[in-house]
């Protein structure tokens, strides 16, 4: 059953009003839309309530490699808090959406990766934003799409969303190999493939080249940082959830050290990239120090900083720190979620490794991205 188009129209209108505002109560947005959608069937209303009634979840590993690929995955299983809270519903059917979710693949000298692309029902062929979403270990595009609810938000905002898929051949735990030297180089390894997927979608669809963004979770968050650093002309901003800084490791031992917050390699390359970071302060898999380290480059290039505490009703408290340039534009945000572990904040229990207690990382990332135009 597809969700009511009238409801999506109302939610799109609400989203347009909020995109340039500060954090919002997304549960209230959904409830307000439900109140105004009197023509909806009871089943459709329940589907939308399911989107806002999310369950807490937990951890993902940070990396992997042939011969020792399970080490980091096992580390996360041992250290992650609340592991599996979002797993029970991961294979259940999520509410159907009116857009298309199709498969594709890209091949270059570094290899082949498949991907899934969500095109919202509102896409008319006019240039639209594109968000590249990089999943965490053990996940795949379908799981990550369900957990982050990014396709639902694509229907609201009109953006396209592409989910590159790590292959089991490259990493049996499906971790992006963020710590390998070859995968930290422009034009080589996995970064070249992800950039190739991005450009392929841009060639096949009308995409506003000034509104292309990349985001990810854990190993995917580390790879998102790599993509933004290596391809600043391609990605206008980066979203990192429970991830690691660029070139924070060069092999498995240094990767494990970085995940624990012991940075044996500190490297800041190029100009500071617009970035929004989410990290739980109880993350036992990727230490919260990684979130702080991701902000170093932003702090060094900041003219003004503001710290704003907040609290999600019946959910997590958080501290949001913003960094502004001389022109007053926010170029970096750091969200520390108090009491949260290693999981996508505000995610849906239809996907794995999510924490429904908020704040809504997906919506806040899209809001931040929209301000970087």
C-alpha positions as CSV (number, residue, x, y, z in Angstrom):
1,X,0.0,0.0,0.0
2,X,1.4,3.4,-1.0
3,X,1.4,6.3,1.3
4,X,-1.2,9.0,0.8
5,X,0.0,11.6,-1.7
6,X,-1.9,14.4,0.0
7,X,0.0,13.6,3.2
8,X,3.3,13.8,1.4
9,X,2.3,17.2,-0.1
10,X,1.5,18.5,3.4
11,X,4.8,17.2,4.7
12,X,6.8,18.7,1.8
13,X,5.2,22.1,2.5
14,X,6.2,21.8,6.2
15,X,9.7,20.7,5.3
16,X,10.2,23.7,3.0
17,X,9.4,26.0,6.0
18,X,11.8,24.1,8.3
19,X,14.8,23.6,6.1
20,X,16.5,26.8,7.1
21,X,15.5,26.6,10.7
22,X,17.1,25.1,13.8
23,X,16.3,21.6,15.1
24,X,12.7,20.5,14.9
25,X,10.5,18.0,16.6
26,X,9.9,15.6,13.7
27,X,7.4,13.6,15.6
28,X,5.2,16.6,15.9
29,X,5.6,17.3,12.2
30,X,4.2,13.8,11.4
31,X,1.4,14.1,13.9
32,X,0.3,17.5,12.5
33,X,0.3,16.1,9.0
34,X,-1.9,13.2,10.2
35,X,-4.4,15.6,11.8
36,X,-4.7,17.5,8.5
37,X,-5.0,14.4,6.3
38,X,-8.6,13.5,7.0
39,X,-8.9,11.7,3.7
40,X,-6.3,9.1,4.6
41,X,-7.3,5.6,5.3
42,X,-6.7,4.3,8.8
43,X,-4.1,1.9,7.4
44,X,-2.1,4.7,5.8
45,X,-2.3,6.8,9.0
46,X,-0.9,3.9,10.9
47,X,1.9,3.5,8.4
48,X,2.9,7.1,9.0
49,X,2.8,6.7,12.8
50,X,5.1,3.8,12.4
51,X,7.6,6.2,10.9
52,X,7.6,8.3,14.1
53,X,7.4,5.5,16.6
54,X,11.0,4.2,16.4
55,X,12.9,1.8,18.5
56,X,16.4,2.3,20.0
57,X,19.2,0.3,18.5
58,X,23.0,0.1,18.4
59,X,26.4,-0.6,17.0
60,X,28.3,-1.1,13.8
61,X,31.9,-1.9,13.3
62,X,34.3,0.5,11.7
63,X,36.3,-1.5,9.1
64,X,37.6,-4.8,7.7
65,X,40.1,-6.5,5.4
66,X,40.6,-9.9,3.8
67,X,42.2,-12.3,6.4
68,X,41.2,-10.1,9.4
69,X,37.9,-8.6,8.1
70,X,35.9,-10.0,11.0
71,X,38.1,-8.5,13.7
72,X,36.5,-5.1,13.6
73,X,33.0,-6.5,13.2
74,X,33.5,-8.7,16.2
75,X,34.9,-5.7,18.1
76,X,31.7,-3.8,17.6
77,X,29.6,-6.8,18.7
78,X,31.6,-6.9,21.9
79,X,31.7,-3.2,22.6
80,X,28.4,-2.0,21.2
81,X,25.6,-1.1,23.7
82,X,22.1,-2.2,23.0
83,X,23.2,-4.3,20.0
84,X,20.4,-5.7,18.0
85,X,17.6,-3.5,19.4
86,X,16.8,-2.5,15.9
87,X,17.4,-5.9,14.3
88,X,14.0,-7.6,15.0
89,X,12.2,-5.4,12.5
90,X,15.1,-5.1,10.0
91,X,13.5,-7.7,7.7
92,X,10.0,-6.5,8.0
93,X,8.4,-4.6,5.2
94,X,8.7,-0.8,5.5
95,X,5.9,1.4,4.2
96,X,5.8,1.5,0.4
97,X,6.8,4.8,-1.2
98,X,5.5,6.3,-4.4
99,X,9.0,6.9,-6.0
100,X,11.2,4.3,-7.7
101,X,14.0,2.4,-6.0
102,X,16.1,0.8,-8.8
103,X,19.4,-1.0,-9.0
104,X,22.5,-0.1,-11.0
105,X,26.3,-0.7,-11.0
106,X,29.5,1.1,-11.9
107,X,32.8,-0.3,-13.0
108,X,36.2,1.3,-13.3
109,X,39.8,0.1,-13.0
110,X,39.4,-0.2,-9.2
111,X,36.5,-2.6,-9.5
112,X,32.7,-2.9,-9.6
113,X,30.1,-1.8,-7.1
114,X,26.3,-2.0,-7.3
115,X,24.1,0.7,-5.9
116,X,20.4,1.5,-5.4
117,X,18.9,4.8,-6.5
118,X,15.7,6.4,-5.1
119,X,14.0,8.8,-7.4
120,X,11.1,10.6,-5.7
121,X,7.7,10.7,-7.3
122,X,8.0,14.5,-7.6
123,X,11.0,14.3,-9.9
124,X,10.2,16.1,-13.2
125,X,13.5,16.2,-14.9
126,X,14.4,19.6,-13.4
127,X,17.8,19.7,-11.7
128,X,17.5,18.2,-8.2
129,X,19.8,17.7,-5.2
130,X,21.6,14.3,-4.9
131,X,22.6,12.7,-1.6
132,X,25.1,9.8,-1.6
133,X,24.5,7.5,1.4
134,X,27.2,5.1,2.5
135,X,26.1,2.2,4.8
136,X,27.9,0.7,7.7
137,X,29.3,-2.7,8.2
138,X,26.9,-5.7,7.7
139,X,24.4,-3.4,6.1
140,X,23.2,-3.0,2.5
141,X,21.4,-0.2,0.6
142,X,17.9,-1.6,1.4
143,X,18.6,-1.9,5.1
144,X,20.3,1.5,5.3
145,X,17.4,3.2,3.4
146,X,14.9,1.7,5.8
147,X,16.9,2.6,8.9
148,X,17.7,6.2,8.0
149,X,14.3,6.9,6.4
150,X,16.1,8.9,3.8
151,X,13.8,7.8,1.0
152,X,10.8,9.1,3.0
153,X,12.6,12.5,3.3
154,X,13.4,12.4,-0.4
155,X,9.7,12.4,-1.1
156,X,9.4,15.5,1.1
157,X,12.3,17.4,-0.2
158,X,12.6,16.3,-3.8
159,X,16.1,15.0,-3.7
160,X,17.6,11.9,-5.3
161,X,19.3,9.4,-3.0
162,X,21.9,6.9,-4.1
163,X,23.2,4.1,-1.9
164,X,26.5,2.5,-3.1
165,X,26.9,-1.1,-1.9
166,X,30.1,-2.5,-0.6
167,X,30.7,-6.0,-2.0
168,X,31.4,-9.1,0.1
169,X,34.4,-9.7,-2.3
170,X,36.0,-6.4,-1.2
171,X,35.1,-6.9,2.4
172,X,33.1,-10.0,3.7
173,X,31.6,-7.9,6.5
174,X,30.5,-5.2,3.9
175,X,32.7,-2.6,5.6
176,X,34.0,0.2,3.5
177,X,37.8,-0.1,3.7
178,X,38.4,3.4,5.0
179,X,41.7,2.6,6.7
180,X,43.6,1.3,3.6
181,X,46.1,3.7,2.0
182,X,44.8,2.9,-1.5
183,X,41.3,3.8,-0.3
184,X,42.4,7.2,0.9
185,X,43.7,8.3,-2.5
186,X,41.9,10.4,-5.1
187,X,41.3,8.4,-8.3
188,X,42.1,5.1,-6.7
189,X,40.3,2.3,-4.8
190,X,36.9,2.6,-3.4
191,X,36.8,6.5,-3.4
192,X,37.2,6.4,-7.2
193,X,34.3,3.9,-7.5
194,X,32.0,6.0,-5.2
195,X,32.8,9.1,-7.1
196,X,32.1,7.2,-10.3
197,X,28.7,6.2,-9.1
198,X,28.0,9.8,-8.1
199,X,28.9,11.0,-11.6
200,X,27.0,8.2,-13.3
201,X,23.8,9.3,-11.6
202,X,24.5,12.9,-12.4
203,X,24.8,11.9,-16.1
204,X,21.7,9.8,-16.2
205,X,19.5,12.2,-14.2
206,X,19.1,16.0,-13.9
207,X,21.2,16.8,-10.8
208,X,22.1,20.2,-9.6
209,X,25.9,19.9,-9.4
210,X,26.0,22.5,-6.6
211,X,23.8,20.3,-4.4
212,X,25.5,17.0,-4.3
213,X,26.2,15.7,-0.8
214,X,27.7,12.6,0.8
215,X,26.9,11.0,4.2
216,X,27.5,7.8,6.0
217,X,27.4,5.7,9.2
218,X,30.5,4.3,11.0
219,X,32.8,2.8,8.3
220,X,30.5,4.6,5.8
221,X,30.9,7.8,7.8
222,X,34.7,7.4,7.6
223,X,34.4,6.9,3.9
224,X,32.1,10.0,3.6
225,X,34.8,12.1,5.2
226,X,37.3,10.6,2.7
227,X,35.0,11.5,-0.2
228,X,34.5,15.1,0.9
229,X,38.2,15.5,1.4
230,X,39.4,14.0,-1.8
231,X,36.6,15.4,-4.1
232,X,35.6,18.9,-2.7
233,X,34.6,19.9,-6.2
234,X,32.0,17.1,-6.4
235,X,30.5,17.2,-2.9
236,X,29.2,20.4,-1.4
237,X,28.9,19.1,2.2
238,X,29.5,16.0,4.2
239,X,27.4,14.2,6.9
240,X,29.2,11.8,9.3
241,X,27.4,9.7,11.9
242,X,29.6,7.8,14.3
243,X,32.5,7.9,11.9
244,X,36.2,8.7,11.9
245,X,38.4,11.5,10.5
246,X,40.2,11.4,7.2
247,X,43.4,9.3,7.2
248,X,43.0,8.5,10.9
249,X,44.4,5.0,10.2
250,X,46.6,3.2,7.6
251,X,46.2,-0.4,8.6
252,X,44.2,-2.7,11.0
253,X,46.1,-1.9,14.2
254,X,45.9,1.8,13.7
255,X,42.2,1.4,12.7
256,X,41.4,-0.3,16.0
257,X,43.4,2.4,17.8
258,X,41.5,5.1,16.1
259,X,38.2,3.5,16.9
260,X,39.2,3.6,20.6
261,X,40.1,7.3,20.2
262,X,43.9,6.8,20.0
263,X,44.9,8.7,16.9
264,X,48.3,7.5,15.7
265,X,47.9,9.5,12.5
266,X,46.5,13.0,12.3
267,X,46.1,14.5,8.9
268,X,44.1,17.5,7.8
269,X,44.1,17.9,4.0
270,X,42.9,20.8,1.9
271,X,40.4,23.4,2.8
272,X,37.8,22.7,5.5
273,X,34.7,21.0,4.1
274,X,31.2,21.9,5.3
275,X,30.4,19.1,7.6
276,X,27.7,18.0,10.1
277,X,28.7,15.3,12.6
278,X,26.6,13.2,14.9
279,X,28.0,11.0,17.7
280,X,26.6,9.3,20.8
281,X,28.6,10.1,23.9
282,X,28.1,6.4,25.0
283,X,29.4,5.0,21.8
284,X,31.6,1.9,22.7
285,X,32.5,1.0,19.2
286,X,33.8,4.3,17.7
287,X,35.0,6.5,20.5
288,X,33.3,10.0,20.7
289,X,36.8,11.5,20.4
290,X,36.4,10.8,16.7
291,X,33.6,13.3,16.5
292,X,35.7,15.9,18.2
293,X,38.6,15.2,15.9
294,X,36.3,15.7,12.9
295,X,35.7,19.2,14.1
296,X,39.4,20.2,14.5
297,X,39.7,21.6,11.0
298,X,36.4,23.5,11.4
299,X,37.4,25.0,14.7
300,X,40.7,26.2,13.2
301,X,38.8,28.1,10.5
302,X,35.9,29.4,12.7
303,X,35.1,33.1,13.4
304,X,32.3,32.4,15.8
305,X,31.2,29.3,17.7
306,X,27.9,28.7,19.6
307,X,26.9,25.8,21.9
308,X,23.2,25.0,22.2
309,X,21.8,22.3,24.5
310,X,18.6,20.6,23.5
311,X,16.3,17.7,24.3
312,X,14.0,15.5,22.2
313,X,10.7,15.0,23.9
314,X,10.7,11.5,25.5
315,X,14.2,11.0,23.9
316,X,17.8,11.9,24.1
317,X,19.3,15.2,25.3
318,X,22.0,16.6,23.0
319,X,24.5,19.4,22.6
320,X,24.8,21.1,19.3
321,X,27.9,23.2,18.5
322,X,27.9,25.3,15.4
323,X,30.9,27.0,13.8
324,X,30.4,30.1,11.6
325,X,32.6,31.9,9.1
326,X,33.1,35.7,9.0
327,X,30.0,36.0,6.8
328,X,27.8,34.4,9.5
329,X,27.3,31.2,7.5
330,X,27.4,28.0,9.5
331,X,30.0,25.7,7.9
332,X,30.1,23.0,10.6
333,X,27.8,21.4,13.2
334,X,28.7,18.9,15.9
335,X,25.9,17.0,17.6
336,X,26.8,15.1,20.8
337,X,23.9,12.9,21.7
338,X,23.8,12.2,25.4
339,X,23.2,8.6,26.4
340,X,23.3,7.3,22.8
341,X,25.5,4.5,21.6
342,X,26.7,3.5,18.1
343,X,23.5,3.9,16.1
344,X,21.8,6.2,13.6
345,X,20.0,8.8,15.6
346,X,16.3,9.1,14.9
347,X,16.3,6.1,12.7
348,X,13.6,3.6,12.1
349,X,13.3,0.1,13.6
350,X,12.6,-1.2,10.0
351,X,16.4,-1.0,9.5
352,X,19.3,-2.3,11.6
353,X,21.4,-0.3,14.0
354,X,19.1,2.6,14.8
355,X,18.2,4.7,17.8
356,X,14.7,6.1,17.6
357,X,15.1,8.4,20.5
358,X,16.5,11.1,18.3
359,X,17.4,13.7,17.3
360,X,16.6,13.0,13.7
361,X,20.0,12.9,12.0
362,X,18.6,12.4,8.5
363,X,16.4,15.4,8.6
364,X,19.0,17.6,10.3
365,X,21.6,16.5,7.7
366,X,19.3,17.6,4.9
367,X,18.6,20.9,6.6
368,X,22.3,21.5,6.9
369,X,23.0,20.5,3.3
370,X,20.4,22.9,2.1
371,X,22.1,25.9,3.9
372,X,25.4,25.2,2.0
373,X,24.1,26.4,-1.4
